[in-house]
Amino acid sequence: MFDDLRELYQEVILDHSKHPRNFRHPEDANHEAHGYNPLCGDTVNVYLKMGHNGLIEDAAFEGKGCAISLASASMMTEIIKGKTETQAKTIFDGFQKLVKGEDDNFDAGEDTERLMVLAGVKQFPMRVKCATLARHAMSSAMDGAEETSTE
């Protein structure tokens, strides 16, 4: 059963990396940040349209990197749409703890199962920065910083 689940997770990661959702540069984005992983060279630009009501109306990204980096960015942009800045940061702070192996009791509500696809990276510490690069860029964009790295 575990092998079947791991295979399904690998398929989801490959699907998101080969066919990333929200891979574009929206012209109406009002927050953006560039993220860089100096360990492997992955880059990501995250674009957000934050509404006056505090909701993330749109989220998109562009970048180059490994399957984990692209899949993580793709999933993140899907998940944060319609959420508040606080909700998005809370989800992805918990996600970061999960992939670092710091907290196995990750609960992101309805999004938990979707993000568990990337939980296996905690077994490969060198890949954690790939999985969290988009999260770093998202937080920087929300905070008004234009650049961030995984260091």
C-alpha positions as CSV (number, residue, x, y, z in Angstrom):
1,M,0.0,0.0,0.0
2,F,2.8,2.4,0.9
3,D,4.5,1.8,-2.5
4,D,1.2,2.6,-4.3
5,L,0.8,5.9,-2.3
6,R,4.4,6.9,-3.0
7,E,4.0,6.1,-6.7
8,L,0.8,8.3,-6.8
9,Y,2.6,11.1,-5.1
10,Q,5.5,10.9,-7.6
11,E,2.9,11.1,-10.4
12,V,1.3,14.2,-8.9
13,I,4.8,15.9,-8.6
14,L,5.7,15.0,-12.2
15,D,2.3,16.2,-13.5
16,H,2.7,19.6,-11.7
17,S,6.3,20.0,-12.9
18,K,5.5,19.1,-16.5
19,H,2.2,21.0,-16.6
20,P,2.6,23.7,-13.9
21,R,-0.6,25.5,-13.0
22,N,-0.5,29.3,-12.9
23,F,2.8,29.5,-14.8
24,R,2.5,33.0,-16.1
25,H,3.3,36.7,-15.3
26,P,0.0,38.4,-14.7
27,E,0.1,42.1,-15.6
28,D,-2.1,43.1,-12.7
29,A,0.1,41.6,-10.0
30,N,0.7,44.1,-7.2
31,H,3.2,42.0,-5.2
32,E,6.1,40.0,-6.6
33,A,9.4,38.6,-5.5
34,H,12.3,36.7,-7.0
35,G,13.5,33.6,-5.1
36,Y,16.8,31.8,-5.6
37,N,18.2,28.6,-4.3
38,P,22.0,29.0,-4.4
39,L,22.5,25.3,-3.6
40,C,21.1,24.1,-7.0
41,G,20.4,27.2,-9.0
42,D,16.6,27.0,-9.0
43,T,14.8,30.3,-9.5
44,V,11.2,31.4,-9.1
45,N,9.3,34.6,-9.5
46,V,6.1,34.7,-7.5
47,Y,3.4,37.1,-8.6
48,L,0.4,38.0,-6.3
49,K,-2.7,40.1,-6.8
50,M,-3.7,41.1,-3.3
51,G,-7.2,42.6,-3.0
52,H,-8.3,45.5,-0.9
53,N,-10.3,43.0,1.2
54,G,-7.0,41.2,2.2
55,L,-7.6,38.2,0.0
56,I,-5.2,36.8,-2.5
57,E,-7.1,37.2,-5.7
58,D,-4.5,35.7,-8.0
59,A,-1.2,33.9,-7.7
60,A,1.2,32.9,-10.4
61,F,4.8,32.1,-10.9
62,E,7.6,31.7,-13.5
63,G,10.9,30.0,-13.0
64,K,13.3,27.2,-13.7
65,G,14.2,24.4,-11.5
66,C,13.8,20.7,-10.7
67,A,10.5,18.8,-10.6
68,I,10.1,19.4,-6.8
69,S,10.6,23.1,-7.1
70,L,8.2,23.6,-10.0
71,A,5.6,21.2,-8.5
72,S,5.7,23.0,-5.2
73,A,5.3,26.4,-6.8
74,S,2.4,25.1,-8.9
75,M,0.6,23.6,-5.9
76,M,1.2,26.7,-3.8
77,T,-0.3,29.1,-6.3
78,E,-3.4,26.9,-6.5
79,I,-3.8,26.7,-2.7
80,I,-3.3,30.3,-1.8
81,K,-5.9,31.8,-4.2
82,G,-8.9,33.0,-2.1
83,K,-7.0,32.9,1.1
84,T,-5.8,35.8,3.3
85,E,-2.2,36.6,3.7
86,T,-2.3,35.2,7.2
87,Q,-3.9,32.0,6.1
88,A,-1.4,31.5,3.3
89,K,1.6,32.1,5.6
90,T,0.2,29.8,8.3
91,I,-0.3,27.0,5.8
92,F,3.2,27.3,4.3
93,D,4.9,27.8,7.6
94,G,3.4,24.5,8.7
95,F,4.4,23.0,5.3
96,Q,8.0,24.1,5.9
97,K,8.1,22.4,9.3
98,L,6.6,19.3,7.7
99,V,9.2,19.0,5.0
100,K,12.0,19.8,7.4
101,G,10.8,16.9,9.6
102,E,10.1,19.3,12.5
103,D,6.4,18.7,12.8
104,D,4.5,15.6,11.5
105,N,1.1,16.9,12.7
106,F,0.7,19.2,9.7
107,D,-2.9,20.4,9.3
108,A,-3.8,22.8,6.5
109,G,-7.4,21.9,6.5
110,E,-8.7,20.9,3.1
111,D,-5.2,21.5,1.6
112,T,-3.4,19.1,3.9
113,E,-3.6,16.0,1.6
114,R,-2.5,18.0,-1.4
115,L,0.6,19.2,0.3
116,M,1.5,15.8,1.8
117,V,2.6,14.9,-1.7
118,L,5.8,16.7,-1.0
119,A,6.3,15.4,2.6
120,G,8.7,12.8,1.4
121,V,11.4,15.4,0.8
122,K,12.2,15.4,4.5
123,Q,14.1,12.1,3.8
124,F,16.4,14.1,1.4
125,P,17.5,17.3,3.2
126,M,19.2,18.7,0.1
127,R,15.7,18.8,-1.5
128,V,13.9,20.7,1.2
129,K,15.1,24.0,-0.2
130,C,13.6,23.0,-3.5
131,A,10.2,22.3,-2.0
132,T,10.3,25.6,0.0
133,L,11.7,28.0,-2.5
134,A,8.3,29.2,-3.7
135,R,7.1,29.6,-0.1
136,H,10.1,31.9,0.6
137,A,9.3,34.0,-2.5
138,M,5.6,34.1,-1.6
139,S,6.4,35.4,1.9
140,S,8.8,38.0,0.5
141,A,6.3,39.2,-2.0
142,M,3.7,39.7,0.8
143,D,6.2,41.5,2.9
144,G,7.3,43.9,0.1
145,A,10.7,42.4,-0.4
146,E,11.7,41.8,-4.0
147,E,14.4,39.2,-3.4
148,T,14.9,36.2,-1.3
149,S,16.9,33.0,-1.1
150,T,16.7,29.7,0.7
151,E,19.8,30.5,2.7
